[in-house]
Amino acid sequence: MPGYDYKLLERPRRRVLCPLCGKPMREPVRVSTCGHRFCDTCLQEFLR
């Protein structure tokens, strides 16, 4: 996404919920500017 840097992460060992969809994270990514973690798909949809 333009203006945002994010990095794909390994799947967490414990169940971590995405703050955007509320479901267990799928293909987790971390936003470099703030450190928050989201599902890759959720973050891309949110930023559109």
PyMOL Python script that loads the backbone (N, CA, C, O; Angstrom):
from pymol import cmd

cmd.read_pdbstr("""\
ATOM      1  N   MET A   1       0.838  -1.176   0.000  1.00  0.00           N
ATOM      2  CA  MET A   1       0.000   0.000   0.000  1.00  0.00           C
ATOM      3  C   MET A   1       0.887   1.245   0.000  1.00  0.00           C
ATOM      4  O   MET A   1       1.879   1.286   0.728  1.00  0.00           O
ATOM      5  N   PRO A   2       0.565   2.226  -0.773  1.00  0.00           N
ATOM      6  CA  PRO A   2       1.341   3.458  -0.780  1.00  0.00           C
ATOM      7  C   PRO A   2       1.231   4.185   0.558  1.00  0.00           C
ATOM      8  O   PRO A   2       0.136   4.340   1.100  1.00  0.00           O
ATOM      9  N   GLY A   3       2.360   4.625   1.080  1.00  0.00           N
ATOM     10  CA  GLY A   3       2.359   5.394   2.319  1.00  0.00           C
ATOM     11  C   GLY A   3       2.420   4.562   3.585  1.00  0.00           C
ATOM     12  O   GLY A   3       2.565   5.115   4.675  1.00  0.00           O
ATOM     13  N   TYR A   4       2.312   3.249   3.468  1.00  0.00           N
ATOM     14  CA  TYR A   4       2.361   2.371   4.633  1.00  0.00           C
ATOM     15  C   TYR A   4       3.350   1.256   4.367  1.00  0.00           C
ATOM     16  O   TYR A   4       3.353   0.661   3.289  1.00  0.00           O
ATOM     17  N   ASP A   5       4.191   0.973   5.350  1.00  0.00           N
ATOM     18  CA  ASP A   5       5.088  -0.171   5.264  1.00  0.00           C
ATOM     19  C   ASP A   5       4.561  -1.230   6.202  1.00  0.00           C
ATOM     20  O   ASP A   5       4.234  -0.945   7.354  1.00  0.00           O
ATOM     21  N   TYR A   6       4.479  -2.451   5.710  1.00  0.00           N
ATOM     22  CA  TYR A   6       4.076  -3.540   6.579  1.00  0.00           C
ATOM     23  C   TYR A   6       4.814  -4.798   6.186  1.00  0.00           C
ATOM     24  O   TYR A   6       5.290  -4.927   5.058  1.00  0.00           O
ATOM     25  N   LYS A   7       4.906  -5.727   7.128  1.00  0.00           N
ATOM     26  CA  LYS A   7       5.712  -6.915   6.947  1.00  0.00           C
ATOM     27  C   LYS A   7       4.896  -8.145   7.300  1.00  0.00           C
ATOM     28  O   LYS A   7       4.220  -8.170   8.328  1.00  0.00           O
ATOM     29  N   LEU A   8       4.955  -9.175   6.446  1.00  0.00           N
ATOM     30  CA  LEU A   8       4.306 -10.443   6.765  1.00  0.00           C
ATOM     31  C   LEU A   8       5.022 -11.084   7.943  1.00  0.00           C
ATOM     32  O   LEU A   8       6.250 -11.054   8.021  1.00  0.00           O
ATOM     33  N   LEU A   9       4.262 -11.659   8.851  1.00  0.00           N
ATOM     34  CA  LEU A   9       4.813 -12.292  10.042  1.00  0.00           C
ATOM     35  C   LEU A   9       4.513 -13.778  10.029  1.00  0.00           C
ATOM     36  O   LEU A   9       3.650 -14.243   9.285  1.00  0.00           O
ATOM     37  N   GLU A  10       5.239 -14.525  10.868  1.00  0.00           N
ATOM     38  CA  GLU A  10       4.918 -15.938  11.052  1.00  0.00           C
ATOM     39  C   GLU A  10       3.614 -16.037  11.825  1.00  0.00           C
ATOM     40  O   GLU A  10       3.262 -15.130  12.580  1.00  0.00           O
ATOM     41  N   ARG A  11       2.896 -17.140  11.638  1.00  0.00           N
ATOM     42  CA  ARG A  11       1.654 -17.341  12.393  1.00  0.00           C
ATOM     43  C   ARG A  11       1.970 -17.382  13.883  1.00  0.00           C
ATOM     44  O   ARG A  11       2.924 -18.042  14.294  1.00  0.00           O
ATOM     45  N   PRO A  12       1.187 -16.690  14.689  1.00  0.00           N
ATOM     46  CA  PRO A  12       1.422 -16.714  16.138  1.00  0.00           C
ATOM     47  C   PRO A  12       1.124 -18.100  16.708  1.00  0.00           C
ATOM     48  O   PRO A  12       0.249 -18.806  16.206  1.00  0.00           O
ATOM     49  N   ARG A  13       1.846 -18.483  17.747  1.00  0.00           N
ATOM     50  CA  ARG A  13       1.634 -19.789  18.382  1.00  0.00           C
ATOM     51  C   ARG A  13       0.336 -19.810  19.173  1.00  0.00           C
ATOM     52  O   ARG A  13      -0.321 -20.847  19.263  1.00  0.00           O
ATOM     53  N   ARG A  14      -0.030 -18.692  19.736  1.00  0.00           N
ATOM     54  CA  ARG A  14      -1.287 -18.627  20.488  1.00  0.00           C
ATOM     55  C   ARG A  14      -2.334 -17.938  19.626  1.00  0.00           C
ATOM     56  O   ARG A  14      -2.008 -17.287  18.633  1.00  0.00           O
ATOM     57  N   ARG A  15      -3.559 -18.083  20.006  1.00  0.00           N
ATOM     58  CA  ARG A  15      -4.662 -17.507  19.233  1.00  0.00           C
ATOM     59  C   ARG A  15      -4.690 -15.991  19.437  1.00  0.00           C
ATOM     60  O   ARG A  15      -4.942 -15.508  20.541  1.00  0.00           O
ATOM     61  N   VAL A  16      -4.432 -15.258  18.375  1.00  0.00           N
ATOM     62  CA  VAL A  16      -4.433 -13.799  18.409  1.00  0.00           C
ATOM     63  C   VAL A  16      -5.525 -13.328  17.457  1.00  0.00           C
ATOM     64  O   VAL A  16      -5.602 -13.777  16.314  1.00  0.00           O
ATOM     65  N   LEU A  17      -6.368 -12.418  17.940  1.00  0.00           N
ATOM     66  CA  LEU A  17      -7.482 -11.935  17.132  1.00  0.00           C
ATOM     67  C   LEU A  17      -7.111 -10.645  16.402  1.00  0.00           C
ATOM     68  O   LEU A  17      -6.422  -9.782  16.946  1.00  0.00           O
ATOM     69  N   CYS A  18      -7.575 -10.536  15.185  1.00  0.00           N
ATOM     70  CA  CYS A  18      -7.378  -9.319  14.390  1.00  0.00           C
ATOM     71  C   CYS A  18      -8.313  -8.240  14.939  1.00  0.00           C
ATOM     72  O   CYS A  18      -9.505  -8.498  15.101  1.00  0.00           O
ATOM     73  N   PRO A  19      -7.807  -7.046  15.228  1.00  0.00           N
ATOM     74  CA  PRO A  19      -8.668  -5.980  15.742  1.00  0.00           C
ATOM     75  C   PRO A  19      -9.673  -5.458  14.712  1.00  0.00           C
ATOM     76  O   PRO A  19     -10.633  -4.784  15.086  1.00  0.00           O
ATOM     77  N   LEU A  20      -9.476  -5.750  13.439  1.00  0.00           N
ATOM     78  CA  LEU A  20     -10.405  -5.273  12.413  1.00  0.00           C
ATOM     79  C   LEU A  20     -11.577  -6.227  12.204  1.00  0.00           C
ATOM     80  O   LEU A  20     -12.725  -5.787  12.138  1.00  0.00           O
ATOM     81  N   CYS A  21     -11.301  -7.535  12.099  1.00  0.00           N
ATOM     82  CA  CYS A  21     -12.385  -8.492  11.835  1.00  0.00           C
ATOM     83  C   CYS A  21     -12.811  -9.259  13.079  1.00  0.00           C
ATOM     84  O   CYS A  21     -13.894  -9.843  13.097  1.00  0.00           O
ATOM     85  N   GLY A  22     -11.975  -9.268  14.126  1.00  0.00           N
ATOM     86  CA  GLY A  22     -12.310  -9.968  15.364  1.00  0.00           C
ATOM     87  C   GLY A  22     -12.111 -11.470  15.306  1.00  0.00           C
ATOM     88  O   GLY A  22     -12.475 -12.175  16.247  1.00  0.00           O
ATOM     89  N   LYS A  23     -11.543 -11.973  14.225  1.00  0.00           N
ATOM     90  CA  LYS A  23     -11.315 -13.411  14.052  1.00  0.00           C
ATOM     91  C   LYS A  23      -9.835 -13.717  14.239  1.00  0.00           C
ATOM     92  O   LYS A  23      -9.007 -12.807  14.201  1.00  0.00           O
ATOM     93  N   PRO A  24      -9.487 -15.005  14.445  1.00  0.00           N
ATOM     94  CA  PRO A  24      -8.062 -15.353  14.533  1.00  0.00           C
ATOM     95  C   PRO A  24      -7.321 -14.872  13.289  1.00  0.00           C
ATOM     96  O   PRO A  24      -7.832 -14.968  12.173  1.00  0.00           O
ATOM     97  N   MET A  25      -6.116 -14.356  13.493  1.00  0.00           N
ATOM     98  CA  MET A  25      -5.358 -13.760  12.389  1.00  0.00           C
ATOM     99  C   MET A  25      -5.007 -14.776  11.327  1.00  0.00           C
ATOM    100  O   MET A  25      -4.564 -15.889  11.613  1.00  0.00           O
ATOM    101  N   ARG A  26      -5.220 -14.358  10.087  1.00  0.00           N
ATOM    102  CA  ARG A  26      -4.821 -15.120   8.907  1.00  0.00           C
ATOM    103  C   ARG A  26      -3.779 -14.278   8.182  1.00  0.00           C
ATOM    104  O   ARG A  26      -4.003 -13.093   7.934  1.00  0.00           O
ATOM    105  N   GLU A  27      -2.662 -14.869   7.847  1.00  0.00           N
ATOM    106  CA  GLU A  27      -1.582 -14.140   7.173  1.00  0.00           C
ATOM    107  C   GLU A  27      -1.304 -12.813   7.885  1.00  0.00           C
ATOM    108  O   GLU A  27      -1.490 -11.747   7.299  1.00  0.00           O
ATOM    109  N   PRO A  28      -0.859 -12.870   9.143  1.00  0.00           N
ATOM    110  CA  PRO A  28      -0.659 -11.643   9.916  1.00  0.00           C
ATOM    111  C   PRO A  28       0.434 -10.747   9.338  1.00  0.00           C
ATOM    112  O   PRO A  28       1.452 -11.217   8.830  1.00  0.00           O
ATOM    113  N   VAL A  29       0.187  -9.444   9.432  1.00  0.00           N
ATOM    114  CA  VAL A  29       1.164  -8.428   9.037  1.00  0.00           C
ATOM    115  C   VAL A  29       1.275  -7.408  10.174  1.00  0.00           C
ATOM    116  O   VAL A  29       0.341  -7.218  10.953  1.00  0.00           O
ATOM    117  N   ARG A  30       2.445  -6.756  10.249  1.00  0.00           N
ATOM    118  CA  ARG A  30       2.662  -5.717  11.262  1.00  0.00           C
ATOM    119  C   ARG A  30       2.942  -4.417  10.538  1.00  0.00           C
ATOM    120  O   ARG A  30       3.781  -4.373   9.638  1.00  0.00           O
ATOM    121  N   VAL A  31       2.243  -3.352  10.925  1.00  0.00           N
ATOM    122  CA  VAL A  31       2.466  -2.022  10.357  1.00  0.00           C
ATOM    123  C   VAL A  31       3.705  -1.445  11.034  1.00  0.00           C
ATOM    124  O   VAL A  31       3.763  -1.358  12.261  1.00  0.00           O
ATOM    125  N   SER A  32       4.694  -1.053  10.236  1.00  0.00           N
ATOM    126  CA  SER A  32       5.978  -0.633  10.801  1.00  0.00           C
ATOM    127  C   SER A  32       5.891   0.664  11.595  1.00  0.00           C
ATOM    128  O   SER A  32       6.649   0.842  12.548  1.00  0.00           O
ATOM    129  N   THR A  33       4.995   1.572  11.235  1.00  0.00           N
ATOM    130  CA  THR A  33       4.941   2.868  11.915  1.00  0.00           C
ATOM    131  C   THR A  33       4.365   2.782  13.321  1.00  0.00           C
ATOM    132  O   THR A  33       4.742   3.568  14.190  1.00  0.00           O
ATOM    133  N   CYS A  34       3.454   1.836  13.558  1.00  0.00           N
ATOM    134  CA  CYS A  34       2.808   1.768  14.872  1.00  0.00           C
ATOM    135  C   CYS A  34       2.977   0.418  15.562  1.00  0.00           C
ATOM    136  O   CYS A  34       2.781   0.322  16.774  1.00  0.00           O
ATOM    137  N   GLY A  35       3.337  -0.630  14.813  1.00  0.00           N
ATOM    138  CA  GLY A  35       3.531  -1.946  15.401  1.00  0.00           C
ATOM    139  C   GLY A  35       2.258  -2.768  15.550  1.00  0.00           C
ATOM    140  O   GLY A  35       2.317  -3.903  16.023  1.00  0.00           O
ATOM    141  N   HIS A  36       1.115  -2.226  15.160  1.00  0.00           N
ATOM    142  CA  HIS A  36      -0.132  -2.985  15.253  1.00  0.00           C
ATOM    143  C   HIS A  36      -0.124  -4.135  14.257  1.00  0.00           C
ATOM    144  O   HIS A  36       0.515  -4.062  13.207  1.00  0.00           O
ATOM    145  N   ARG A  37      -0.850  -5.209  14.606  1.00  0.00           N
ATOM    146  CA  ARG A  37      -0.914  -6.392  13.752  1.00  0.00           C
ATOM    147  C   ARG A  37      -2.337  -6.633  13.300  1.00  0.00           C
ATOM    148  O   ARG A  37      -3.288  -6.454  14.061  1.00  0.00           O
ATOM    149  N   PHE A  38      -2.468  -7.044  12.046  1.00  0.00           N
ATOM    150  CA  PHE A  38      -3.768  -7.286  11.428  1.00  0.00           C
ATOM    151  C   PHE A  38      -3.647  -8.457  10.463  1.00  0.00           C
ATOM    152  O   PHE A  38      -2.538  -8.876  10.131  1.00  0.00           O
ATOM    153  N   CYS A  39      -4.790  -8.991  10.008  1.00  0.00           N
ATOM    154  CA  CYS A  39      -4.801  -9.918   8.870  1.00  0.00           C
ATOM    155  C   CYS A  39      -4.390  -9.105   7.649  1.00  0.00           C
ATOM    156  O   CYS A  39      -4.795  -7.951   7.507  1.00  0.00           O
ATOM    157  N   ASP A  40      -3.600  -9.690   6.778  1.00  0.00           N
ATOM    158  CA  ASP A  40      -3.175  -8.978   5.575  1.00  0.00           C
ATOM    159  C   ASP A  40      -4.381  -8.490   4.773  1.00  0.00           C
ATOM    160  O   ASP A  40      -4.412  -7.335   4.349  1.00  0.00           O
ATOM    161  N   THR A  41      -5.365  -9.352   4.562  1.00  0.00           N
ATOM    162  CA  THR A  41      -6.553  -8.987   3.783  1.00  0.00           C
ATOM    163  C   THR A  41      -7.334  -7.865   4.459  1.00  0.00           C
ATOM    164  O   THR A  41      -7.768  -6.929   3.789  1.00  0.00           O
ATOM    165  N   CYS A  42      -7.517  -7.944   5.767  1.00  0.00           N
ATOM    166  CA  CYS A  42      -8.264  -6.913   6.501  1.00  0.00           C
ATOM    167  C   CYS A  42      -7.580  -5.554   6.370  1.00  0.00           C
ATOM    168  O   CYS A  42      -8.241  -4.542   6.137  1.00  0.00           O
ATOM    169  N   LEU A  43      -6.266  -5.533   6.520  1.00  0.00           N
ATOM    170  CA  LEU A  43      -5.534  -4.271   6.435  1.00  0.00           C
ATOM    171  C   LEU A  43      -5.655  -3.669   5.037  1.00  0.00           C
ATOM    172  O   LEU A  43      -5.889  -2.469   4.895  1.00  0.00           O
ATOM    173  N   GLN A  44      -5.496  -4.492   4.014  1.00  0.00           N
ATOM    174  CA  GLN A  44      -5.599  -3.968   2.652  1.00  0.00           C
ATOM    175  C   GLN A  44      -6.995  -3.422   2.375  1.00  0.00           C
ATOM    176  O   GLN A  44      -7.126  -2.372   1.746  1.00  0.00           O
ATOM    177  N   GLU A  45      -8.038  -4.109   2.829  1.00  0.00           N
ATOM    178  CA  GLU A  45      -9.409  -3.622   2.635  1.00  0.00           C
ATOM    179  C   GLU A  45      -9.646  -2.330   3.414  1.00  0.00           C
ATOM    180  O   GLU A  45     -10.298  -1.416   2.909  1.00  0.00           O
ATOM    181  N   PHE A  46      -9.123  -2.245   4.636  1.00  0.00           N
ATOM    182  CA  PHE A  46      -9.300  -1.059   5.471  1.00  0.00           C
ATOM    183  C   PHE A  46      -8.643   0.166   4.836  1.00  0.00           C
ATOM    184  O   PHE A  46      -9.182   1.270   4.913  1.00  0.00           O
ATOM    185  N   LEU A  47      -7.492  -0.023   4.214  1.00  0.00           N
ATOM    186  CA  LEU A  47      -6.747   1.098   3.641  1.00  0.00           C
ATOM    187  C   LEU A  47      -7.281   1.556   2.286  1.00  0.00           C
ATOM    188  O   LEU A  47      -6.847   2.588   1.773  1.00  0.00           O
ATOM    189  N   ARG A  48      -8.198   0.822   1.710  1.00  0.00           N
ATOM    190  CA  ARG A  48      -8.787   1.243   0.413  1.00  0.00           C
ATOM    191  C   ARG A  48      -9.750   2.363   0.588  1.00  0.00           C
ATOM    192  O   ARG A  48     -10.331   2.836  -0.389  1.00  0.00           O
TER     193      ARG A  48
END
""", "prot")
cmd.dss("prot")
cmd.show_as("cartoon", "prot")
cmd.util.cbc("prot")
cmd.orient("prot")
